[in-house]
Amino acid sequence: MAAKALADQGHEVVLHARNQIRGNYAKERVPGAISVIHGDLSDLNEIKRVAIDVNAIGPFDAVIHNAGVYQASYKEILTVNVLAPYILTCLIHKPKRLIYLSSDMHLHGKVNLESFKRNFPGVSYSDSKLYLLMLSKAVARKWPEVYANAVDPGWVPTKMGGKGAPDDLQKGYETQSWLAVSNDPVAKVSGHYFYHQAEHRYNVLADDISLQEEFLSTCKEITGVPFPQ
């Protein structure tokens, strides 16, 4: 829905899908998109190939990192929700804006970077969304020329959220597209956490610079990809 909104506004939009079949479906739903990049974000090698394909098309003005899994193994949650956005952030040429999809469930997340190296006990969904917020804040600190922010889309009626989810689906995707292109001074900031186009409360552990650095170091150790300065 965010992609369709941006395409309808006249922006050049590139989609990402896990495979060709899902890519065809996505393109049907967003006919205004100019192309689709394919890659399974649960596979480290495919994540790196996605970055190569993105750079072959780019550079981009904005990248929205919104891929995620909920009911999955610890390994899949870690790889898709945390390592994929880390690797793609590191390897894709710097855009002007970066948007990371977190969740209010990050408020219950814990920082235990040793859990990256074992499947049980491993990284929970709540943990992964806290790590994603930490990543966005680390990017904002290290790349002052880039607007990097995190978004809570709310508990919305998607396939993940369920039909009975009470939150506003439109506000969930509008905040992403707004941060990607808006010239509103409220949107042209960095290192913030948004909910429905307004700054919102978050887990202050994400502000701990020593934890951010330990997080980046652990991601580098696991993926072999260093964070570029």
Backbone as JSON, one array per atom type, in Angstrom:
{
  "sequence": "MAAKALADQGHEVVLHARNQIRGNYAKERVPGAISVIHGDLSDLNEIKRVAIDVNAIGPFDAVIHNAGVYQASYKEILTVNVLAPYILTCLIHKPKRLIYLSSDMHLHGKVNLESFKRNFPGVSYSDSKLYLLMLSKAVARKWPEVYANAVDPGWVPTKMGGKGAPDDLQKGYETQSWLAVSNDPVAKVSGHYFYHQAEHRYNVLADDISLQEEFLSTCKEITGVPFPQ",
  "N": [[0.83, -1.21, 0.0], [1.98, 1.22, 0.72], [3.86, 1.39, -1.33], [2.18, 1.57, -3.57], [0.88, 3.99, -3.03], [3.04, 5.79, -3.27], [3.79, 5.36, -5.94], [1.45, 6.21, -7.2], [1.63, 8.88, -6.68], [3.45, 9.65, -8.49], [6.1, 8.94, -8.19], [9.09, 7.08, -8.9], [9.05, 3.75, -8.34], [10.45, 0.86, -6.94], [9.88, -2.5, -6.3], [10.28, -5.13, -3.85], [10.39, -8.66, -3.66], [9.98, -12.0, -2.35], [10.27, -14.11, -4.15], [9.89, -15.06, -7.66], [7.17, -15.66, -8.18], [5.79, -14.37, -6.09], [6.66, -11.86, -6.67], [5.43, -11.32, -9.14], [2.79, -11.17, -8.3], [2.94, -8.94, -6.6], [3.59, -6.93, -8.45], [1.28, -6.89, -9.97], [-0.47, -5.82, -8.13], [0.62, -3.34, -7.74], [0.77, -1.69, -10.26], [2.02, 0.59, -11.15], [4.65, 0.47, -10.39], [8.11, 0.37, -11.35], [9.78, -1.83, -11.53], [10.64, -5.11, -10.16], [12.56, -6.51, -7.62], [14.02, -9.6, -6.76], [14.48, -11.84, -4.01], [15.25, -13.97, -1.32], [15.0, -13.09, 1.92], [15.7, -14.58, 4.09], [18.02, -15.82, 3.66], [21.43, -15.39, 3.75], [23.19, -15.06, 1.57], [21.44, -14.49, -0.53], [20.39, -12.09, 0.37], [22.59, -10.41, 0.1], [22.81, -10.49, -2.65], [20.47, -9.19, -3.39], [21.13, -6.59, -2.63], [23.12, -6.02, -4.52], [21.58, -6.06, -6.86], [19.85, -3.93, -6.33], [21.65, -1.77, -6.29], [22.39, -1.8, -8.94], [20.25, -0.67, -10.18], [19.83, 1.74, -8.83], [21.18, 5.06, -7.92], [19.0, 5.4, -5.0], [16.41, 7.56, -3.74], [15.02, 7.0, -1.42], [14.72, 4.27, 0.85], [12.64, 1.79, 2.05], [12.56, -0.31, 4.69], [10.73, -2.9, 5.25], [10.23, -5.6, 5.35], [9.38, -8.57, 7.13], [9.07, -11.2, 9.61], [6.9, -13.07, 11.76], [5.58, -15.34, 13.13], [7.74, -17.56, 13.29], [10.88, -19.37, 13.11], [13.54, -18.87, 15.55], [15.92, -18.36, 14.18], [15.04, -17.52, 11.63], [13.62, -15.19, 12.33], [15.7, -13.62, 13.35], [17.36, -13.42, 11.05], [15.71, -12.38, 8.91], [14.39, -10.15, 10.08], [16.37, -8.64, 11.32], [19.18, -9.07, 10.5], [18.97, -8.9, 7.71], [18.0, -6.16, 7.14], [20.22, -4.87, 8.24], [22.43, -5.77, 6.61], [21.55, -4.91, 4.06], [21.38, -2.16, 4.5], [24.09, -1.6, 4.86], [25.24, -2.36, 2.39], [23.78, -1.31, 0.21], [23.93, 1.57, -1.84], [24.14, 4.72, -0.22], [20.99, 6.04, 0.43], [18.91, 9.03, 0.39], [17.05, 8.93, 2.36], [16.04, 6.71, 4.95], [13.84, 4.26, 6.06], [12.68, 2.32, 8.67], [10.75, -0.44, 9.62], [9.44, -0.87, 12.64], [7.88, -1.87, 15.69], [5.32, -1.56, 18.22], [5.7, -3.61, 19.92], [8.36, -3.72, 20.41], [8.83, -2.49, 22.75], [8.8, -4.39, 24.7], [11.02, -5.77, 24.18], [14.3, -7.28, 24.57], [17.81, -6.75, 25.06], [20.17, -8.89, 24.15], [22.86, -9.81, 22.95], [24.35, -12.09, 22.68], [22.53, -13.97, 22.08], [22.29, -13.93, 19.38], [23.96, -15.79, 18.41], [23.08, -18.31, 18.87], [20.39, -20.62, 18.57], [18.54, -21.2, 20.55], [18.06, -20.14, 23.86], [16.73, -17.73, 21.62], [16.45, -14.89, 19.42], [13.59, -13.02, 19.9], [10.47, -11.9, 18.38], [9.79, -9.37, 19.46], [12.29, -8.59, 20.48], [13.67, -8.38, 18.05], [12.51, -6.18, 16.84], [13.26, -4.17, 18.56], [16.03, -4.23, 18.13], [16.0, -3.36, 15.48], [15.15, -0.74, 15.75], [17.36, 0.22, 17.18], [19.26, -0.04, 15.15], [18.35, 1.89, 13.3], [18.76, 4.21, 14.77], [21.51, 4.12, 15.16], [22.38, 4.39, 12.51], [21.41, 6.97, 11.98], [23.03, 8.42, 13.68], [25.63, 7.9, 12.7], [25.54, 8.56, 10.01], [25.01, 11.52, 9.25], [24.09, 12.87, 7.02], [21.94, 11.53, 6.07], [18.46, 10.94, 6.38], [17.27, 8.96, 8.78], [14.89, 6.89, 10.14], [12.56, 5.23, 12.37], [9.49, 3.35, 12.31], [6.37, 2.71, 13.82], [3.85, 0.9, 12.61], [1.47, 0.31, 13.78], [-1.08, -1.88, 15.2], [-2.41, -3.39, 12.82], [-4.96, -4.43, 10.4], [-3.66, -6.64, 8.71], [-2.33, -9.54, 6.96], [-0.57, -10.52, 8.86], [-1.35, -9.09, 11.17], [-4.01, -9.77, 11.48], [-7.59, -10.0, 10.86], [-9.14, -8.77, 12.79], [-7.67, -6.72, 13.9], [-7.26, -3.6, 15.58], [-6.25, -1.12, 14.72], [-5.47, 1.74, 12.53], [-5.22, 1.08, 9.25], [-4.62, 2.68, 7.04], [-3.21, 4.88, 8.14], [-1.02, 3.44, 8.98], [0.44, 2.77, 6.62], [0.68, 5.26, 5.43], [2.42, 6.76, 7.0], [4.89, 5.65, 6.44], [5.26, 6.25, 3.66], [5.09, 9.0, 3.77], [7.37, 9.72, 5.33], [9.23, 8.95, 3.47], [9.15, 10.78, 1.34], [8.18, 13.33, 2.0], [8.33, 16.91, 2.36], [7.72, 18.11, 4.67], [8.76, 19.69, 7.61], [8.63, 18.19, 9.95], [8.98, 15.63, 9.1], [11.51, 15.62, 8.05], [13.77, 14.73, 9.64], [16.02, 12.92, 11.83], [16.79, 9.77, 13.36], [14.52, 9.28, 14.85], [11.4, 8.0, 16.23], [8.4, 7.03, 14.93], [4.81, 7.17, 15.0], [1.86, 7.08, 13.36], [2.47, 9.47, 11.92], [3.63, 11.09, 13.83], [5.96, 11.77, 16.46], [6.79, 9.26, 18.87], [6.58, 7.44, 21.98], [9.29, 5.31, 23.06], [11.48, 2.46, 23.57], [14.09, 3.25, 25.6], [16.5, 1.98, 25.64], [17.4, 1.78, 23.09], [18.79, 4.09, 22.6], [21.27, 3.84, 23.69], [24.56, 4.23, 23.12], [26.8, 2.58, 23.39], [25.62, 0.05, 23.35], [24.54, 0.14, 20.79], [26.92, 0.14, 19.28], [27.98, -2.34, 20.0], [26.0, -3.95, 18.97], [26.26, -3.44, 16.17], [28.82, -4.46, 15.8], [28.43, -7.17, 16.42], [26.65, -7.92, 14.39], [28.33, -7.56, 12.19], [30.23, -9.56, 12.73], [28.69, -11.89, 12.41], [27.68, -11.73, 9.79], [29.79, -10.98, 8.15], [29.89, -8.55, 7.02], [30.94, -5.3, 7.23], [29.93, -2.25, 8.91], [29.69, 0.6, 6.99], [31.64, 3.55, 7.19]],
  "CA": [[0.0, 0.0, 0.0], [2.92, 2.35, 0.7], [4.43, 1.45, -2.67], [1.14, 2.06, -4.48], [0.68, 5.41, -2.76], [4.18, 6.53, -3.83], [3.69, 5.27, -7.4], [0.32, 7.04, -7.61], [2.08, 10.27, -6.58], [4.37, 9.91, -9.6], [7.47, 8.55, -7.88], [9.58, 5.82, -9.46], [9.04, 2.79, -7.24], [10.94, -0.49, -7.17], [9.39, -3.41, -5.28], [11.05, -6.33, -3.55], [9.58, -9.83, -3.33], [10.79, -13.16, -1.97], [10.55, -14.93, -5.33], [9.25, -14.6, -8.88], [5.71, -15.76, -8.06], [5.31, -13.27, -5.23], [6.97, -10.62, -7.38], [4.37, -11.1, -10.13], [1.61, -10.74, -7.55], [3.17, -7.57, -6.14], [3.53, -6.03, -9.61], [-0.14, -6.77, -10.33], [-1.11, -4.94, -7.15], [1.21, -1.99, -7.87], [1.16, -1.63, -11.66], [2.85, 1.76, -11.4], [6.06, 0.21, -10.06], [8.89, 0.21, -12.58], [10.37, -3.16, -11.57], [10.62, -5.89, -8.93], [13.79, -7.24, -7.3], [13.68, -10.83, -6.06], [15.49, -12.39, -3.12], [14.75, -14.49, -0.05], [15.75, -12.41, 2.98], [16.11, -15.52, 5.14], [19.27, -16.41, 3.17], [22.41, -14.3, 3.75], [23.72, -14.85, 0.22], [20.41, -13.82, -1.34], [20.3, -10.71, 0.84], [23.69, -9.67, -0.54], [22.5, -10.36, -4.08], [19.46, -8.13, -3.48], [21.85, -5.31, -2.58], [23.76, -5.84, -5.84], [20.53, -5.73, -7.83], [19.38, -2.58, -6.01], [22.66, -0.81, -6.73], [22.41, -1.78, -10.4], [19.15, 0.21, -10.6], [19.87, 3.0, -8.1], [20.87, 5.23, -6.5], [17.62, 5.66, -4.6], [16.16, 8.66, -2.8], [14.54, 6.45, -0.15], [14.55, 2.83, 0.97], [11.79, 1.4, 3.18], [12.83, -1.68, 5.14], [9.51, -3.34, 5.95], [10.08, -7.06, 5.36], [9.46, -9.1, 8.48], [8.34, -12.42, 9.94], [6.41, -13.06, 13.15], [5.51, -16.73, 13.58], [8.85, -18.19, 12.58], [11.95, -19.83, 14.0], [14.45, -17.83, 16.03], [16.89, -18.05, 13.12], [14.37, -16.73, 10.59], [13.33, -13.87, 12.89], [16.97, -12.89, 13.39], [17.89, -13.15, 9.71], [14.83, -11.52, 8.12], [14.01, -8.91, 10.76], [17.52, -7.88, 11.83], [20.39, -9.13, 9.67], [18.68, -8.41, 6.35], [18.09, -4.7, 7.04], [21.6, -4.46, 8.51], [23.24, -6.01, 5.41], [21.09, -4.04, 2.98], [21.8, -0.8, 4.84], [25.53, -1.5, 4.66], [25.68, -2.62, 1.02], [23.1, -0.44, -0.75], [24.45, 2.94, -1.84], [23.37, 5.53, 0.71], [19.89, 6.88, -0.06], [18.73, 10.25, 1.17], [16.17, 8.63, 3.49], [15.89, 5.31, 5.3], [12.71, 4.03, 6.95], [12.71, 0.96, 9.2], [9.47, -0.78, 10.24], [9.54, -1.48, 13.96], [6.58, -2.25, 16.25], [5.25, -1.22, 19.63], [6.16, -4.77, 20.67], [9.77, -3.53, 20.76], [8.88, -2.02, 24.14], [9.01, -5.57, 25.53], [12.22, -6.44, 23.71], [15.49, -7.3, 25.42], [19.08, -6.76, 24.35], [21.05, -10.0, 24.54], [23.5, -10.04, 21.66], [24.84, -13.46, 22.63], [21.46, -14.8, 21.51], [22.46, -13.95, 17.93], [24.87, -16.88, 18.03], [22.47, -19.6, 19.18], [18.98, -20.63, 18.2], [17.66, -21.29, 21.71], [17.02, -19.16, 23.55], [17.2, -16.84, 20.57], [15.88, -13.57, 19.27], [12.14, -13.0, 19.74], [9.97, -10.83, 17.51], [9.93, -8.1, 20.18], [13.72, -8.26, 20.46], [14.09, -7.99, 16.69], [12.03, -4.83, 16.55], [14.12, -3.28, 19.32], [17.29, -4.15, 17.4], [15.79, -2.56, 14.29], [15.16, 0.66, 16.21], [18.76, 0.52, 17.46], [19.93, 0.14, 13.87], [17.96, 3.18, 12.72], [19.4, 5.27, 15.55], [22.95, 4.07, 14.86], [22.54, 4.97, 11.18], [21.2, 8.41, 12.11], [24.21, 8.99, 14.36], [26.83, 7.75, 11.9], [25.35, 9.16, 8.68], [24.18, 12.72, 9.46], [23.53, 13.35, 5.76], [20.79, 10.67, 5.74], [17.34, 10.91, 7.32], [16.99, 7.56, 9.13], [13.88, 6.85, 11.19], [11.8, 3.99, 12.56], [8.04, 3.55, 12.3], [5.42, 1.72, 14.32], [2.65, 1.04, 11.78], [0.29, -0.01, 14.56], [-1.64, -3.23, 15.08], [-3.32, -3.14, 11.71], [-5.56, -5.65, 9.84], [-2.94, -7.28, 7.62], [-2.25, -10.99, 7.15], [0.11, -10.73, 10.13], [-2.1, -8.51, 12.28], [-5.33, -10.4, 11.62], [-8.72, -9.18, 10.42], [-9.73, -8.03, 13.89], [-6.75, -5.71, 14.44], [-8.05, -2.39, 15.79], [-5.61, 0.14, 14.36], [-5.8, 2.35, 11.24], [-4.32, 0.57, 8.22], [-4.18, 3.79, 6.19], [-2.15, 5.6, 8.86], [0.15, 2.58, 9.04], [1.28, 2.9, 5.44], [0.9, 6.67, 5.11], [3.59, 7.27, 7.72], [6.07, 5.21, 5.7], [5.41, 7.01, 2.42], [5.32, 10.39, 4.19], [8.78, 9.85, 5.68], [10.06, 8.7, 2.29], [9.16, 11.84, 0.32], [7.6, 14.61, 2.42], [9.17, 18.06, 2.73], [7.28, 18.59, 5.98], [9.9, 19.71, 8.53], [8.49, 17.15, 10.95], [9.46, 14.39, 8.5], [12.92, 15.76, 7.66], [14.55, 14.58, 10.88], [16.72, 11.63, 11.83], [16.93, 9.13, 14.65], [13.26, 9.38, 15.59], [10.48, 6.87, 16.2], [7.12, 7.61, 14.56], [3.55, 6.43, 14.97], [0.82, 7.93, 12.77], [3.06, 10.74, 11.52], [4.04, 11.88, 15.0], [6.94, 11.08, 17.29], [6.1, 8.44, 19.85], [7.45, 6.89, 23.03], [10.01, 4.11, 22.63], [12.4, 1.86, 24.55], [15.28, 4.11, 25.6], [17.7, 1.17, 25.42], [17.84, 2.01, 21.71], [19.66, 5.27, 22.57], [22.56, 3.52, 24.32], [25.55, 4.18, 22.04], [27.66, 1.4, 23.57], [24.83, -1.08, 22.87], [24.49, 0.27, 19.33], [28.21, -0.29, 18.73], [28.08, -3.79, 20.2], [25.08, -4.53, 18.0], [26.88, -3.38, 14.84], [29.96, -5.38, 15.8], [27.91, -8.53, 16.38], [26.13, -8.13, 13.03], [29.5, -7.72, 11.32], [30.82, -10.87, 13.0], [27.85, -12.96, 11.89], [27.44, -11.6, 8.35], [31.0, -10.67, 7.41], [29.69, -7.25, 6.36], [31.16, -4.21, 8.18], [29.14, -1.05, 8.71], [30.56, 1.61, 6.36], [31.71, 4.85, 7.89]],
  "C": [[0.86, 1.26, 0.0], [3.5, 2.52, -0.69], [3.41, 2.01, -3.66], [0.89, 3.55, -4.28], [1.8, 6.25, -3.38], [4.13, 6.51, -5.36], [2.57, 6.18, -7.91], [0.67, 8.53, -7.53], [3.09, 10.63, -7.67], [5.82, 9.56, -9.33], [7.83, 7.24, -8.58], [9.78, 4.84, -8.31], [9.55, 1.44, -7.71], [10.49, -1.36, -6.0], [10.43, -4.49, -4.99], [10.08, -7.45, -3.2], [10.5, -11.02, -3.09], [11.18, -14.01, -3.17], [9.74, -14.41, -6.51], [7.72, -14.62, -8.78], [5.15, -14.62, -7.23], [5.58, -11.92, -5.89], [5.91, -10.3, -8.42], [3.1, -10.6, -9.46], [1.76, -9.28, -7.11], [3.04, -6.57, -7.29], [2.09, -5.85, -10.07], [-0.85, -5.8, -9.4], [-0.6, -3.51, -7.24], [1.69, -1.84, -9.32], [2.04, -0.43, -12.01], [4.31, 1.58, -11.06], [6.85, -0.06, -11.33], [9.55, -1.16, -12.66], [10.26, -3.82, -10.2], [11.96, -6.61, -8.79], [13.4, -8.45, -6.46], [14.83, -11.28, -5.17], [14.88, -12.79, -1.79], [15.6, -13.92, 1.08], [16.03, -13.3, 4.18], [17.44, -16.19, 4.79], [20.3, -15.28, 3.02], [22.95, -14.02, 2.35], [22.7, -14.15, -0.67], [20.23, -12.37, -0.91], [21.37, -9.87, 0.15], [23.44, -9.49, -2.03], [21.43, -9.3, -4.31], [20.14, -6.77, -3.5], [22.53, -5.0, -3.91], [22.73, -5.4, -6.87], [19.98, -4.32, -7.59], [20.37, -1.54, -6.53], [22.75, -0.72, -8.24], [21.32, -0.87, -10.96], [19.33, 1.61, -10.06], [20.84, 4.01, -8.7], [19.41, 5.62, -6.24], [17.55, 6.87, -3.67], [15.76, 8.13, -1.43], [14.45, 4.94, -0.26], [13.72, 2.56, 2.21], [12.07, -0.06, 3.5], [11.62, -2.18, 5.93], [9.27, -4.84, 5.86], [10.19, -7.57, 6.79], [8.68, -10.39, 8.62], [8.01, -12.4, 11.42], [6.39, -14.48, 13.72], [6.53, -17.54, 12.78], [9.88, -18.65, 13.59], [12.8, -18.65, 14.46], [15.4, -17.39, 14.93], [16.27, -17.19, 12.04], [14.07, -15.32, 11.09], [14.59, -13.02, 12.91], [17.39, -12.48, 11.99], [17.03, -12.15, 8.95], [14.63, -10.16, 8.78], [15.19, -8.04, 11.15], [18.69, -7.88, 10.86], [20.14, -8.62, 8.26], [18.72, -6.89, 6.27], [19.49, -4.17, 7.35], [22.45, -4.59, 7.25], [22.85, -5.06, 4.29], [21.47, -2.59, 3.24], [23.28, -0.61, 4.53], [25.92, -1.53, 3.18], [25.0, -1.77, -0.04], [23.7, 0.96, -0.67], [23.54, 3.83, -1.01], [22.24, 6.28, 0.02], [19.82, 8.16, 0.76], [17.91, 9.99, 2.43], [16.08, 7.12, 3.68], [14.75, 5.19, 6.31], [12.71, 2.57, 7.36], [11.4, 0.69, 9.94], [9.7, -1.54, 11.54], [8.13, -1.88, 14.41], [6.54, -1.81, 17.7], [5.64, -2.4, 20.51], [7.64, -4.66, 21.04], [9.92, -3.06, 22.21], [9.14, -3.16, 25.11], [10.28, -6.32, 25.14], [13.37, -6.34, 24.69], [16.73, -7.31, 24.53], [19.95, -7.85, 24.94], [21.75, -10.46, 23.28], [24.14, -11.42, 21.55], [23.8, -14.38, 22.0], [21.52, -14.84, 19.99], [23.18, -15.23, 17.5], [24.31, -18.25, 18.37], [20.97, -19.51, 18.91], [18.05, -20.68, 19.41], [18.45, -21.07, 22.99], [17.56, -18.13, 22.56], [16.49, -15.51, 20.58], [14.37, -13.68, 19.05], [11.74, -11.89, 18.77], [10.14, -9.46, 18.18], [11.39, -7.64, 20.23], [14.12, -7.71, 19.1], [13.66, -6.58, 16.36], [12.75, -3.78, 17.38], [15.46, -3.13, 18.62], [17.15, -3.29, 16.15], [15.75, -1.07, 14.63], [16.58, 1.09, 16.54], [19.54, 0.77, 16.18], [19.61, 1.51, 13.28], [18.64, 4.34, 13.46], [20.92, 5.29, 15.33], [23.23, 4.69, 13.49], [22.4, 6.49, 11.24], [22.42, 9.09, 12.73], [25.44, 8.98, 13.45], [26.75, 8.42, 10.53], [24.47, 10.41, 8.81], [23.57, 13.27, 8.18], [22.3, 12.57, 5.32], [19.72, 10.82, 6.81], [16.99, 9.45, 7.57], [16.04, 7.53, 10.31], [13.19, 5.5, 11.24], [10.32, 4.32, 12.7], [7.34, 2.38, 12.98], [4.16, 1.87, 13.49], [1.36, 0.8, 12.54], [-0.14, -1.46, 14.37], [-2.76, -3.14, 14.07], [-3.8, -4.45, 11.07], [-4.87, -6.12, 8.55], [-2.99, -8.79, 7.85], [-1.57, -11.3, 8.48], [-0.76, -10.27, 11.3], [-3.45, -9.15, 12.53], [-6.46, -9.44, 11.27], [-9.3, -8.33, 11.54], [-8.83, -6.97, 14.5], [-7.42, -4.34, 14.48], [-7.48, -1.11, 15.22], [-5.93, 0.54, 12.91], [-4.79, 1.93, 10.19], [-3.78, 1.7, 7.35], [-3.06, 4.56, 6.87], [-0.87, 4.77, 8.92], [1.05, 2.73, 7.83], [1.56, 4.35, 5.08], [2.14, 7.22, 5.79], [4.87, 6.86, 7.0], [6.29, 6.07, 4.46], [5.68, 8.49, 2.71], [6.79, 10.61, 4.55], [9.69, 9.69, 4.46], [10.19, 9.92, 1.39], [8.76, 13.23, 0.82], [8.67, 15.66, 2.7], [8.69, 18.73, 4.01], [8.48, 18.57, 6.93], [9.83, 18.63, 9.6], [9.04, 15.82, 10.43], [10.95, 14.44, 8.18], [13.79, 15.83, 8.91], [15.23, 13.22, 10.82], [16.85, 11.1, 13.25], [15.68, 9.15, 15.5], [12.41, 8.12, 15.38], [9.08, 7.42, 16.03], [5.97, 6.61, 14.66], [2.49, 7.4, 14.47], [1.31, 9.37, 12.55], [3.4, 11.67, 12.69], [5.06, 11.07, 15.79], [6.24, 10.41, 18.46], [7.1, 7.89, 20.86], [8.09, 5.59, 22.54], [10.92, 3.63, 23.76], [13.73, 2.6, 24.5], [16.58, 3.31, 25.52], [18.27, 1.42, 24.02], [18.78, 3.2, 21.6], [21.06, 5.0, 23.1], [23.62, 3.3, 23.23], [26.45, 2.95, 22.17], [26.93, 0.14, 23.09], [24.71, -1.05, 21.34], [25.78, -0.25, 18.7], [28.4, -1.79, 18.87], [27.17, -4.52, 19.22], [25.7, -4.56, 16.61], [28.04, -4.35, 14.73], [29.5, -6.83, 15.7], [27.36, -8.87, 15.0], [27.27, -8.34, 12.05], [30.11, -9.11, 11.48], [30.02, -11.98, 12.36], [27.76, -12.93, 10.37], [28.7, -11.42, 7.52], [30.92, -9.32, 6.71], [29.91, -6.13, 7.4], [30.24, -3.03, 7.89], [30.05, 0.04, 8.13], [30.52, 2.94, 7.1], [31.4, 5.98, 6.92]]
}
